[in-house]
Amino acid sequence: MVARIKMVTIAALALLTLAACADNKVTRTNYNLIDVGMHYSQVQAILGEPTWCDDMQRPQECRWGSDDKHILVSFAARRVVNTESKGLN
């Protein structure tokens, strides 16, 4: 039981660390680098791994960041068709 609690705690800390690192790339500057027509891999090179995608194999919409501060990108055939942001400086 104690080992399981330790594993859950370690996993939670790892996720928080990853979220903190990803949030460093969620900036107005990086948002402005994303253009319609860019491939998913190009967006990923700028922003890193997304926090959420509707489908990781064939994403149509992905978000980088949190509910309060994020970049949301819509894709068609893995190409950017729309971008939105919230809470960027």
N, C-alpha and C positions, 0 to 999 in steps of 0.2 A: 504494500500500500504506500509506504514512504517513498519507495523507488518510483512509483507511478506519479506521485505528486511532484517529485523532483523533475521527472521527464516533462510533465505538463508545464511546469514553471520555466524550464529551459526553453521549451518550444515557444512559449509566450514571449519570453525575452528576445528570442531570435526574430520573431515576427515584428516586434516593436522596433528592433534595430533596423531591420529591412525597411520598414515604413518610414523611419526617420531618414534613412539614406535616400529613399525614393523621393521624399518630400523636398530634398535639396535641389532636385532637378525640376520641380514644379514651380517655374518662375515665368514672369512676363517675357523675359528675354528668350527662353526656350520656346515658349508658346508662339512667339513671333517667327521662329525658325520653321514652324510647321506650315507647309503649303498644300493646297488642294493638288491632288495627283501624286503626292509622295507615297512610296511603298511603305507598308507596315514596318518593315525592317529599318527603314530610314528614321521613322518616328521613334522606334525602339532604341536606335543608336543615340538619339537626342535625349529621350526621357528615361531610358532604362526599361525594366520590366513593368508592365502595367499592374496597378493595384487590383483591377477587375476588368474582365472582358466577358461579354455575353457568351462567347464560345472561343476558347483558346486555340482551337484548330482552324477555325474560319471566322475570325472576329469581324463583327459588323459594327460593334461599338466597344470602345475601351476607355477606361478612366485611369488617370494617374493622379494620386493624391487622396485627400480625405473628402468628407461631405462638405466641409467648410472651405477648403482650398484645393481646387483640382483643375485638371485639363481633361476634357472629354473629346474624343475623336471618333467620328463616324467613318466607316470604311465601306467600300463596294469593290469586290474583287481585290481585296487587300490594298486598295488605294484610298487615300484620304478624300472624302467628299464634303466633310464639314468639321469645323472645330468650334468648341465652346470652352469658356473658362469661368471660374468663380473664385473670388478671393485672392487673386494675384496682385502683387504690389506693382 
